[in-house]
């Protein structure tokens, strides 16, 4: 018996992505979803009038069982946070397990890191559980996270810091590449509409070729270089200019920030 699912931050982009995915997938009935929204309005759930809206933490804790925490770290803990002995699934990147356990000593706690693909059902959500999580909690965690994409349980909280910098970046790095390619295309004289479609074809369309085959990325690069043509010249120049080093530096900085934020009170 899981009880009703509650979402703190259920009208934010990530909390709402989860809530709507659960409803649209029939994983949770509208009457079994409780959303905390202090304004009392949740237009994103207009198609599901049975969803319960509450305005404070006490009401959320009274009316729901397992809780998903999906608020900005600077807004946590919210007034009245006293979850007792229940399952908590935290989406907050900068709130480490130790702090969560100190604030909720009787709770069974999971930290999960969904990414920007959540709203389209394509999130990759690694998660870490403190202590021995009961089988029912494991199954529920996986069922909820599967509603927005794929999930993996990791063995170390440190892995979450790495993954918050890597998969947690969502479209960040592809968007940075798209921005640079688009600017260059315009500088070379392409019409804006043509430049936009061309860059989208590279960043969004071609990426599908890597689905399920990331280990073969090196083979793709090697094959393209073997033609010694236009793309090979571009790839060679990118490497010579420090493309891989730039990504290495970006991820080092992001991981370091994740670890620093996790140590701050």
N, C-alpha and C positions, 0 to 999 in steps of 0.2 A: 504494500500500500504506500504509494508515494505522496498522496495528498495533492492539493492544488499547487501549481507552480507559480512562484512569485518572481517578478523581475523588478529590481531596483534600478531605475534608469531605463524603463521599458519604452520610453518615447524618444530616447537618443538614437543615433543612427545604428549602433551595434545592438543595443537592447531591443529596439524595434525590429531589426532584421531577424533576430532570433524569434521574437514573439510572433511575427507574421508568418515565418517559416513553419513554426510549430502548428499554427492554426491552419494554414493552407495545406499542410501535409497531413492533417488529421491526426497529428501526434498528440495534441492537446485540444480538447473541446473548449469553445469560448468560455463556458462556465467554470472551467478548471484553470483559467489563467487570471492572475491578479497583477495589476500594473500600478506601481506607485507613481503618481503624477500630482504634484502639489497644486497645479493650476486647475485640476479637475477636468481637463480637456485632453483628448487623445485622438485627433482626427485621423491618424494613420490606421486606427482600428475601426473606422466607420463601417466597414463591411462585416464586422463581428460584434454586434450589439450586446452579446452575452458576456463580453469581457468585463471583469470587475475592476473599477478604478478606485484607488484609495489615495488619501492625501498625506499620510504620514507613516512612519516606520512601524509604529505600534499596530496600526490597522493591517499593514502588510504582513507582519509577523503573526497576527491573530488569524488571518484568513488564508494564509498559504503555508505549505509545507516546505519543500526544498526552495531555496532562494538563489537567484542569479544576481550577482552584484555587477552592474554595468554603468558605473558613474566615473567621472573624472577623479583621479586620485586626490586632487586638492579639495574635492567636495566630500571626502570620506574621512572618518565615519560620519554618517548623517545622524541628526538628533534622534534619540530613542533606539539606537542600534543595540539590540540585546537578543540575538537570535536563539540562544539556548542550544539544545541538542538537536540539531538538524543538519542537513546537507547544505553547504554553501559552495557555489561555483563562482569564483571571482574572475572577472575579465580585466581587472585593473593591473596594468603592467608594472607599475611602480610601488605596489603594496606587497611586500614579501610575505611568505608563509608565516614567519615568526611574528610579524605584527598582526596578521589576521588571527593567529592562534591566541595571542595576548588579548585581543579584543573580543574573541569568541571562544573561550577555552573549552566549552562543551560541544562545539560544533565539529562536524566532519567536513574538512575543507579540501577543495580542489582549486587549483589555479589553472586557468586556460587562456590561451593566446589566439583568439580568432583574428582574422585579418580582413582587409578591405573587400574580399570576395564574398563576405557574409550575405550581403544584400542580394546577390545573384545565385546563392547556393553553391559558391565555389571557394569558400573559405578553407584554409588549412589550419586546423586548430589543435596544436599540441597541448597537452595538459599534464599536470603533475599533482599527485595526491600526497598529503601528509599522513604518515602512520599507515595502519592497516585499514584500508577502505573496504567496507562490506561489499559483497558481490552485487547486491541490489543497487548500491550507490554507483558502482562502476558501470553497471548496465544502464542506469538512468543517465549518467554523465555522457556516455557514448551515444545514447539515443538523442539527447538534446543537441549535442554538438554535430551529430550527423545530419541534423535538419538543415544546417547551413553549409554543409560541405563534407570534408573528410577530417578525421581526427587520429591522433596517435598519443598514447601514453608514454611519457619520458621518465627516466629513472632519477633525474637530478633537477633540482630547481635551477641550478646554474644553466642547464640546457634551455630553460625558458628565457633567460636573459639573451642567450645567443639567438634563439628563434624569434624573440620579439624584435631583434635587429634584422633578422633575415626574412623569414616568411611574414613576420608582423609588419614589415614595410609595405606589404600589399603592392599597389601599382606605383609606389614611389620611384623606384629606380627605372622601371620602364618609362614612366612619365617624364623623368629627367632626360632620358635618352630621346624620347619623342620630341621634347621641347627643343633640344639641341639640333636634331635632324631637321625639324620643321624650320627653325631659324636659318639653318644653312641652305635649305631648299629655296627659301624666299630670297636669301642673299644671292643665290645663283640665278635668280630670275624666273623661277616657276610661279605661275599664277597661284594665289592662295588656296583655291578649292582643289586644284590638282596636287599641290604640296601636301595638303591635309590628307587626301585620300591615299597618297603614296606612303606617307609616314604611317598611317593607320594599317596599311597592308603589311608593312614591315614589322611593326611593334605588336599589333593585335592579331593580324591574320597569320603571319608566319610562325608565331609562337606556338600555335596549335601543333606544329610538327614536332615539338619537344614533349608533348603530353605522353607520359609513361616511358619516356626515353631519354631523360636527362643524362644518364651515364654514357649515352652515345653522342653527347654534344661535341666531344673532342673529335669524333669520327666525322661529324658534319663539317666542322671547321677544316679538318685535314682534307676532306674531299673537295671543298670549295677552293682551298688553296692550291690543290693539285692541278686545277685548270689554268692557273697562272694568268688569269684574265683580270677583268674589272673588279670583281668582288675580292679576289685574292689580293690585289693591290690595296684595296681599302682595309682589309683585315690586317695586312702587314703593317700599314701605316698606323692603325689604331693601337696595335701592340707596341710599336716603336714609340708612340706618343705616351704610353703608360696607361692604356685602358684597364688592364688587369690590376695594375698598382693602384689606380684610382678607386676601383671597387674594393680592393683590399683595405685601403685607408678608410673608406666609407664605413665598411662593416666593423673595423676595429673601433672607430669613433662611436658607432651606434651601440656596440656591445658594451664599451666602457661606460657610456651614459646610462644604459640599462642597469648595469651593476651599481653605479654610483647612486642612482635614484632608489634602488632597492635597499641601500644602506641608510638612506636618510629617513629621519623620523617625520 
